[in-house]
Amino acid sequence: MSVNVIIGTQWGDEAKGKTIDILSAKSDAVIRAQGGNNAGHTVVADGVTYKLNLIPSGILHKGTLCMLGAGMVIDPRVLVTEMEKLSSYGITFENLKIDPRAHIVLPWHTELDRLSEAYRSKSNSSIGTTGRGIGPCYADKYERCGLRMYDLTHPDVFREKALATGELKNLFIEKVYGGKALDLEAIIAEYTDIGKKLLPYIDDVSVLAEKVIKDGKTLLLEGAQATLLDIDFGTYPYVTSSHPISAGVCNGAGVAPNVVDKVYGVAKAYTTRVGEGPFPTELFDETGDYIRNKGAEFGTTTGRPRRTGWFDAVIVRHAVRLNGITDLVIGKLDTLAGIDTLKICTSYRRSDGSIIDYFPSVLEELADCTPIYEEFCGFDDDITGCRTWEELPQVCKDYIMKLQGLIGTKVSMVGVGPDRLQQIEI
């Protein structure tokens, strides 16, 4: 028996999808623990590219139990569409389970997300959300007026709660933002039909997880987004609305933290982020453009171009400390091929001249920091065909070992391309 957690160590988009896919193949069950369709995982398998937003990539492995945990916020429309798309590839869902406690994203959440961002943009204070209604849905969860998967799959309960909450949301849409009220009857009719489709998949994920563990099987807990987007420990307010750290993943899955054996942290061989907020190692030159284009750094969910920069060891050390990371996975090393000189940020210099090697606790202090770099020889080799550590050029191995030394946690896998076969175990 083993229970493993996988999380992102940067600002998301670290190629977690491929790593999750690989670990899912060795797992009997997978739980997606938090977030919603604001996250996207891309998996390339047998020449087919799968883009997943809600369903764990374990669904690609027949026989793997795939679960959506109570900590998630699920857009039922997106879930059904994703299932239909995967069905076209011959994938079935007899092993898909959805916790009845997971909250659902409704049309008023996406509308309020859009309207609030437009309002903030007038004062140049927009957060840069994905517009998927995730924040407003989590807000309702904590205001205790949200609707859950249980409600969705019980028509009478859903109708009563949707009318009560929907009427209040229409007031906000009309009176606060000047928008157009939503047709609640149309929403209820559409979502009642969706609820009937999803009813067969409803089950208590926490109880199912306990059975997997007691049966001595392997369980993988999958976190969305990444550490620097955590609502408490990320670059607030430019963060997500949940806890994509290991403790939050356990909470959202309904699994006790003391059963976890390994925590895998995934990082790119460089750094990217989407949206607003300080980014100490960001590149605004041709190298940044080169990394963006070669690494296809455009959002799986939004298509937005990602900001790119050098690897920042300070933020990954922050992630290691918060998550208890035991194994680090470095992805997309192949993207750096063709760059003459590589840089790694080892610490920050503040405007008063002092140097810190830890991640500042607030946004204003981070914005005051400039990176201190160590430089390394680049490489031109095409490493996408490498399948073992020994096959990698020495300069690549030196780079990875330097990262390992700076971060203080062993690197156990290195990605050299998008396919699941292009992952080297060390």
C-alpha positions in Angstrom: 0.0 0.0 0.0 1.2 3.5 -0.7 -0.5 6.9 -0.8 1.2 9.5 -2.9 0.5 13.2 -3.5 1.4 15.2 -6.5 1.5 19.0 -6.5 2.9 21.9 -8.6 5.8 23.9 -7.1 5.6 27.1 -9.1 2.7 29.0 -10.6 1.1 26.1 -12.3 1.4 24.6 -15.8 4.5 22.6 -14.8 3.5 19.6 -16.9 1.9 17.9 -14.0 -0.5 16.1 -16.3 2.2 13.9 -17.8 3.6 13.0 -14.4 0.2 12.3 -13.0 -0.5 10.1 -16.0 2.7 8.1 -15.3 2.0 7.7 -11.6 -1.6 6.9 -12.4 -0.4 3.9 -14.4 1.1 2.6 -11.1 -1.9 3.4 -9.0 -5.2 1.6 -8.3 -7.1 4.8 -7.6 -6.6 8.6 -8.2 -8.4 11.5 -6.6 -8.5 15.0 -7.9 -8.8 17.0 -4.7 -9.5 20.7 -5.4 -10.0 23.4 -8.0 -12.2 23.2 -11.0 -11.9 23.7 -14.7 -9.6 26.6 -14.2 -6.9 23.9 -14.3 -5.8 22.0 -17.4 -3.7 18.9 -17.8 -2.3 17.9 -21.2 -1.3 14.2 -21.6 0.2 12.8 -24.8 -0.1 9.0 -25.0 0.3 6.8 -28.1 0.4 9.8 -30.3 -2.9 11.2 -29.0 -3.1 14.5 -27.1 -5.7 14.5 -24.3 -6.7 17.8 -22.7 -8.3 17.3 -19.3 -9.9 19.9 -17.1 -11.8 18.0 -14.4 -11.3 14.3 -14.8 -8.1 12.8 -13.4 -5.7 11.6 -16.2 -6.0 8.1 -14.5 -9.1 7.7 -16.7 -6.8 6.9 -19.5 -5.8 3.7 -17.7 -8.5 1.0 -17.8 -9.3 -0.3 -14.3 -8.0 2.8 -12.4 -10.6 4.2 -10.0 -10.9 7.9 -10.7 -12.5 10.2 -8.2 -13.5 13.9 -8.0 -13.2 14.9 -4.3 -15.3 17.0 -2.0 -12.8 19.9 -2.2 -13.5 20.5 -5.9 -15.8 22.9 -7.6 -17.3 21.2 -10.6 -18.9 22.9 -13.6 -21.4 20.2 -14.7 -21.6 21.4 -18.2 -17.8 21.1 -18.6 -17.7 17.7 -17.0 -20.4 16.3 -19.3 -18.6 17.8 -22.4 -15.3 16.4 -21.2 -16.8 12.9 -20.8 -18.3 13.1 -24.3 -15.0 14.1 -25.8 -13.2 11.3 -24.0 -15.9 8.8 -25.1 -15.0 9.6 -28.7 -11.6 8.1 -28.0 -13.2 5.0 -26.7 -12.7 5.8 -23.0 -15.4 4.6 -20.6 -16.4 5.8 -17.1 -17.5 2.9 -15.1 -14.7 3.7 -12.7 -15.5 7.4 -12.3 -16.9 8.6 -8.9 -17.9 12.1 -7.8 -18.2 13.1 -4.2 -21.7 14.4 -3.4 -20.2 17.2 -1.3 -18.3 18.8 -4.2 -19.7 22.2 -5.0 -21.0 23.0 -8.5 -20.2 26.0 -10.7 -23.4 27.6 -12.0 -24.0 30.2 -14.7 -24.2 33.0 -12.2 -20.7 32.2 -11.0 -19.2 32.6 -14.4 -21.2 35.7 -15.0 -20.2 37.3 -11.7 -16.6 36.3 -12.4 -16.7 38.1 -15.8 -18.5 41.2 -14.4 -16.2 41.6 -11.4 -13.1 41.4 -13.5 -14.5 44.0 -15.9 -15.3 46.2 -12.9 -11.7 45.8 -11.4 -10.1 46.5 -14.8 -11.5 50.1 -14.7 -9.1 50.8 -11.8 -6.3 48.5 -13.2 -6.8 46.1 -10.3 -8.0 43.0 -12.2 -6.8 39.7 -10.8 -6.5 37.9 -14.2 -8.9 35.0 -13.4 -9.7 32.3 -16.0 -13.3 33.5 -16.0 -14.5 30.0 -15.1 -16.5 31.1 -12.1 -14.2 29.3 -9.6 -13.7 32.2 -7.2 -17.4 33.0 -6.9 -18.2 29.3 -6.4 -15.8 29.0 -3.6 -17.1 32.2 -2.1 -20.6 30.7 -2.0 -19.2 27.6 -0.4 -17.8 29.6 2.5 -20.8 31.9 2.6 -22.7 28.6 3.0 -25.2 29.3 0.2 -23.5 27.1 -2.5 -25.1 24.1 -4.3 -23.4 20.7 -4.3 -23.4 17.6 -6.4 -26.0 16.1 -4.1 -28.4 18.9 -4.8 -27.8 18.7 -8.5 -28.7 15.0 -8.6 -31.9 15.5 -6.5 -34.3 17.7 -8.7 -36.6 18.9 -6.0 -33.8 19.9 -3.7 -31.9 21.5 -6.6 -34.9 23.6 -7.8 -35.6 25.0 -4.3 -32.0 26.0 -3.6 -31.3 27.2 -7.2 -34.3 29.6 -7.0 -33.4 31.0 -3.6 -29.7 31.5 -4.5 -30.3 32.5 -8.1 -32.6 35.3 -7.2 -30.0 36.8 -4.9 -27.3 36.4 -7.6 -29.5 38.2 -10.1 -29.8 41.1 -7.8 -26.0 41.4 -7.7 -25.8 41.0 -11.5 -28.4 43.7 -12.1 -28.1 46.2 -9.2 -24.3 46.1 -8.5 -22.8 45.4 -11.9 -25.6 46.6 -14.3 -25.8 43.2 -16.0 -28.7 41.3 -17.3 -30.5 38.9 -15.0 -30.2 35.2 -15.8 -33.2 33.0 -16.7 -33.4 30.8 -13.6 -36.1 28.5 -15.0 -33.9 27.7 -18.1 -30.9 27.1 -15.8 -32.9 24.7 -13.6 -34.2 22.8 -16.6 -30.8 22.4 -18.2 -29.0 21.5 -15.0 -31.7 19.1 -13.8 -31.1 17.1 -17.0 -27.4 17.2 -16.5 -27.9 16.0 -12.9 -29.7 12.9 -14.2 -26.7 12.1 -16.4 -24.3 12.4 -13.5 -26.3 10.6 -10.8 -24.8 7.2 -11.5 -21.3 8.5 -10.6 -22.1 9.9 -7.2 -20.4 8.2 -4.3 -18.6 9.1 -1.0 -15.0 9.6 -2.2 -13.5 9.7 1.3 -15.0 6.3 2.1 -13.9 4.8 -1.2 -10.4 6.1 -0.5 -10.3 4.5 2.9 -11.2 1.1 1.3 -8.4 1.5 -1.2 -5.9 2.1 1.6 -7.2 -0.7 3.8 -7.1 -3.1 0.9 -3.4 -2.4 0.6 -3.6 -0.7 -2.8 -2.0 2.4 -4.2 -3.7 5.8 -4.1 -2.7 9.0 -5.9 -3.9 12.3 -4.7 -3.8 14.9 -7.5 -3.6 18.6 -6.8 -4.5 21.2 -9.4 -2.8 24.6 -9.9 0.4 25.0 -7.8 1.9 26.2 -4.5 2.4 29.8 -5.5 -1.3 30.0 -6.3 -2.4 28.8 -2.8 -4.9 31.2 -1.3 -2.8 31.6 1.9 0.8 30.9 0.9 0.8 32.1 -2.7 1.2 35.6 -4.3 -2.1 36.9 -2.9 -4.4 38.3 -4.3 -3.1 36.8 -7.6 -3.9 33.3 -6.5 -6.6 30.6 -6.9 -9.4 30.2 -4.5 -8.4 26.9 -2.9 -5.4 25.2 -1.3 -3.3 23.4 -4.0 -0.7 22.3 -1.4 -0.3 18.8 0.1 -2.4 19.6 3.2 -5.2 21.1 1.1 -5.1 18.0 -1.2 -5.5 15.7 1.8 -8.4 17.8 3.0 -10.1 18.0 -0.4 -9.8 14.3 -0.9 -11.0 13.3 2.6 -7.7 11.5 3.3 -5.8 11.8 6.6 -2.3 13.3 6.1 -0.6 10.7 8.2 -1.2 8.0 5.6 0.8 9.8 2.9 4.1 8.1 1.9 5.5 10.4 -0.8 4.8 13.9 -2.0 5.9 14.5 -5.6 6.5 18.2 -6.5 6.6 19.1 -10.2 8.6 22.0 -11.6 9.6 23.1 -15.0 13.3 23.5 -15.8 12.4 27.2 -16.0 9.5 29.2 -14.6 6.2 30.4 -16.1 3.1 32.1 -14.8 -0.2 33.3 -16.2 -2.0 36.5 -15.2 -1.0 39.4 -12.9 1.5 39.6 -10.0 5.2 39.9 -9.4 7.6 37.4 -11.1 11.2 38.0 -10.1 12.9 36.0 -12.9 10.6 37.1 -15.7 12.3 37.5 -19.1 11.2 40.3 -21.5 13.8 39.5 -24.2 14.3 37.1 -27.1 15.2 34.3 -24.7 11.8 34.7 -23.0 10.1 34.5 -26.4 12.2 31.6 -27.4 11.2 29.6 -24.3 7.5 30.5 -24.7 7.4 29.4 -28.3 9.6 26.3 -28.1 7.8 25.2 -24.9 4.3 25.9 -26.3 3.7 28.0 -23.3 0.0 28.8 -23.9 -2.7 27.9 -21.4 -4.5 24.6 -21.7 -7.7 26.1 -20.4 -7.5 29.7 -21.6 -5.0 29.7 -24.5 -3.3 32.8 -22.9 0.4 33.2 -23.5 2.4 32.4 -20.3 5.0 34.7 -18.9 8.4 33.0 -18.9 11.5 33.3 -16.8 14.6 31.5 -15.4 14.3 28.8 -12.9 13.7 30.2 -9.4 15.1 28.0 -6.7 13.7 30.3 -4.0 10.1 29.6 -4.8 10.7 25.9 -5.2 12.4 25.7 -1.8 9.3 27.5 -0.5 7.2 24.7 -2.1 9.4 22.0 -0.6 8.9 23.4 2.9 5.2 23.9 2.7 4.4 20.5 1.1 7.0 18.2 2.6 8.1 17.2 -0.9 10.1 14.0 -1.0 10.6 13.7 -4.7 11.0 16.5 -7.3 10.1 16.1 -11.0 11.8 18.5 -13.4 9.9 18.8 -16.6 10.5 20.3 -20.1 14.3 20.3 -19.9 14.3 19.9 -23.7 12.9 23.4 -24.1 16.2 24.9 -22.9 18.1 23.3 -25.8 19.6 26.0 -28.0 20.2 28.6 -25.2 23.9 29.5 -24.8 23.8 30.4 -21.1 21.3 29.2 -18.5 20.6 31.0 -15.3 19.2 29.8 -11.9 17.9 32.3 -9.3 19.5 31.3 -5.9 18.3 34.2 -3.8 16.8 37.7 -3.9 18.3 41.2 -3.3 16.0 43.7 -1.7 16.0 47.5 -2.5 17.9 48.2 0.7 20.7 45.9 -0.5 20.0 43.0 1.9 19.9 39.5 0.5 17.3 36.9 1.4 17.1 33.2 0.4 13.4 32.7 1.4 10.1 33.6 -0.3 8.6 36.8 1.1 5.3 36.5 2.9 3.5 39.4 1.1 3.2 40.7 -2.4 4.8 44.1 -1.7 8.0 42.5 -0.4 8.3 40.2 -3.4 7.8 43.1 -5.8 10.8 44.7 -4.0 13.1 41.8 -4.9 15.4 41.3 -7.8 17.0 37.9 -8.5 20.6 36.9 -7.9 21.7 34.4 -10.5 24.2 31.6 -11.0 25.1 31.0 -14.6 25.7 27.7 -16.4 26.7 26.5 -19.8 23.7 25.8 -22.1 23.4 23.0 -24.5 22.4 22.5 -28.2 21.7 18.7 -28.1 18.3 17.3 -29.0 17.6 15.3 -25.9 14.0 14.3 -26.8 15.2 10.8 -27.7 17.0 10.2 -24.4 15.3 7.5 -22.3 17.9 7.0 -19.5 19.8 9.3 -17.2 23.1 8.0 -18.7 22.0 9.1 -22.2 21.6 12.8 -21.2 24.6 15.1 -22.0 26.8 15.9 -19.1 25.8 19.6 -19.1 22.1 18.6 -18.6 23.0 16.3 -15.8 25.1 19.0 -14.2 22.1 21.4 -14.4 19.7 19.0 -12.8 22.1 18.1 -10.0 22.7 21.8 -9.3 18.9 22.3 -9.0 18.8 19.3 -6.6 21.5 20.8 -4.5 19.9 24.3 -4.3 16.5 22.9 -3.5 17.5 20.2 -1.0 15.3 17.5 -2.3 16.1 14.6 -4.6 15.2 14.9 -8.3 13.6 11.5 -9.2 12.3 12.2 -12.7 13.2 14.5 -15.6 11.0 15.3 -18.6 12.5 15.6 -22.1 9.3 15.9 -24.1 5.5 15.8 -23.9 4.9 12.1 -24.3 4.7 9.8 -21.3 7.7 7.8 -22.7 9.8 11.0 -22.5 10.1 10.9 -18.8 13.5 9.7 -17.4 13.6 8.1 -13.9 16.7 8.7 -11.9 
